[in-house]
Amino acid sequence: MKKSLLALAAMGAFVGAAQAQSSVTVYGVIDKAVSSTTTKTTAAGVTTKVQTDTTGGSGNGGVSNQNYTTERIGFRGTEDLGGGLRATFNLEMRIGSLDSADSGAEADGLPIRQSNVGLAGSFGSVTIGRQTSLMEGSWGAGNASELNNFLGTLYFSGQKFNNSRSDRLVTYASPNFNGFVLAAQYGTKDVKTTTTSASTTGQDEMAIQLSYAKGPLTVSVTHLKEEAKTANAVSAKPEGTVAGANYNFGPATAFVTYAQGKNSVPNATANDRSAYEAGVRVPVTKAITLQASTYKGSDKVTAAATKSDVSGFQLSAKYNFSPRTNLYAVVGSDETKNTAAGTKTERDAFGVGIKHTF
């Protein structure tokens, strides 16, 4: 923990010096919840049940210890370089990790979520380093629940193949043309032997996205392709497309997502997945917002000739004490059923928490 505090102190000194030459913003999220999660698994006619109750949790996406938003602290800024050219940077770290044994020990380390720098101007923008996958933008456009960490949504279900963030990415985003933006992303780490020039380990990924946002309509479509290599062989080849959209009707905003993907490995297992989700967000008053969504889909494992049907729903409510502090309650449920094997997994979650952004 001392190392983490020293790191934060050093960053604070850096930010203080940088503010004299550029615009720097410090931001973050603290989110704590009281949650209960139940998992029921049925196989060969026998059902087992596991229930986890947690107070003050900050699960950051974990099933048994959930909260609404991943806790983080970050620094982002721009510097005017003249001639319409700007430098940009973003350094963001996850916080709120708990020791798994609940021993009272302090968790150490600040895992990096974002670490990138770039240039922006009339040509658009180029960003290099660890950053968010373009695919996340399409997931977010069609998700009524703000991509929260509670189960019950398609985003949380495990149906997506893409990583939320990746290292070594280079991203280009075009200028906004009457609401349209075209973006492309590429990243690689390729280690080759000097004798054969064959890739022994590494990962390649590329994505292209077309988005539109103007007036009440937002649409985002992304196609992503990856290839992972281990011990001089391809170990995974995930590829997928996500289309997300939302439309603000005034009294409510409607959301829809369609996701399709496959993960193939030469001469081994291959998965084909497809799913859709529909949801709605309703601002009841200035302070109260209700959200609801439901999804259905399938997951086929071609090597084993099996198919699983997946489904789920989520209901949530938020009360905004202020623009930065809100109280939330979430109920979520999902189900994965393999009819051929006669197995079924059902998960239910409930949580109440407080989130503060700064």
ZIMO-V825611 format. One record per helix or strand. SS is the DSSP state (hx for helix, st for strand). FROM is the first residue (numbers start at 1). TO is the last residue. If there is no record, write none. Layout:
# ZIMO-V825611
SS	FROM	TO
SS	FROM	TO
This chain:
# ZIMO-V825611
hx	2	18
st	23	43
st	46	57
st	72	82
st	85	94
st	112	121
st	124	132
hx	134	141
st	165	173
st	177	177
st	180	192
st	199	214
st	217	230
st	233	248
st	253	264
st	270	283
st	288	301
st	306	320
st	325	338
st	343	357
